[in-house]
Amino acid sequence: MQPLEGRRLWFVGIGGAGLSAYALLARAWGAEVGGWDRVRTPYLEQLVGVPIEIAAEPVVPEGWEAVVSSAYPGVTGRTRADFLAELVGLRRSIVVAGTHGKGTVAAMVAFVLRETGHDPAWLIGAPVPQLGANAGAGEGWLVVEGDESDRTVFGLPATIAVVTNVELDHHATFRSLAELETELDRWASRAEHVVRDAPPYEGALALPGVHNRHNAGSALAALELAGVARADAERALALFAGTGRRFEVVDANGVTIVDDYGHHPSEIAATIAAVRERFGGRRLRVLFQPHLYSRTRHLARELGEALAGADDVAVTDVYPAREEPVPGVTGKLVVDELSDLGRLVAWTPTVEQGVEHVARHTRPGDVVLVIGAGDVDRAPALLRERLAA
């Protein structure tokens, strides 16, 4: 008997990366699933045959148990975090936490487990092209990317807990770095095995950058604890090509476009370093969208310092995500910091203005890095259209 057999689960916000993944796994584990969202998204393509309501306001039919995205706190039902904790508790699990790299590490672990015949299930917050989706329903280990931004990860009962690194990134959630460190320590102490401070991997990798060597080191340490022979894991890991919006590279009329989800100063600096490693001395132009008012207010200087590694930068206004505007906090704070550092910088409040600025100045042979966690993900396609005109 499947662990969720007989359950009728209705996901409010099913079009998102998280709930679509939970719905896929819940269906594989025996539940009848359905859901609501405002618009159709690419994540719904993996839920063939699932009843989905598209409407302006949330819909929960009678007779269903609602699981509600954190984006809709006014809807009665179980929280996303609570349901995820239930899923993780049903299987031996490898949960990856940390400020940077957790999605990549989780994807590395799931990919290697599958390639070495261990038939994993996985829940990852970004598409993983080589796995076919951000969720899978194998019979082996369950691999999960844990999110600290809303404290979800601290409720997940991991068998193997992986902590990639710790920096303060969510200033509206944690009062200090010390609070975040304490919460992660408390969470990791409940696991059977813990991976922390794993040495970077020096073997063959398809992904550039020192940060990905650290990611690979954490993944290999977790895989050894999960019973995968080191030599087998290394051979499979060398084939791993990355996750969606993590250093995705395309070419457009002689211009190389790199699309990346990085939004914290450390991530931006690491991605710029990876671009320099892969593309050498080619001119690097960056289009950056700040993410969250709280992060921009607290880290404007550090964001400017990280972006200063590019040859020139265009900065859009802040993508608010779940936050309300804060007076005086705009992307202009990052522009001012870059200007103080003597860097070439353009203030382009909208994504469209940023694309137009970059396209107007870009020449064949240049590398354009589009970076940020908001709707700047539209920019690569817009930029390709503009460069083809």
Secondary structure, DSSP 8 states (H G I E B T S, - for coil): --TTTT-EEEEETTTSHHHHHHHHHHHHTT-EEEEEESS--GGGGG-TT--EEE-SS----TT-EEEE-TT-TTS-SEEHHHHHHHHHHTS-EEEEESSSSHHHHHHHHHHHHHHTT---EEE-SS--TTTTSSEEE-SS-EEEE---TTSGGGG---SEEEE-------TTT-S-HHHHHHHHHHHHTTSSEEEES-----S--SS-SHHHHHHHHHHHHHHHHTT--HHHHHHHHTT----TTSSEEEEETTEEEEEE---SHHHHHHHHHHHHHHHTTS-EEEEE--B-HHHHHHHHHHHHHHHTTSSEEEE---B-TT----TT-STHHHHHHHHHTT-EEEE--SHHHHHHHHHHH--TT-EEEEE-SSGGGGHHHHHHHHHH-
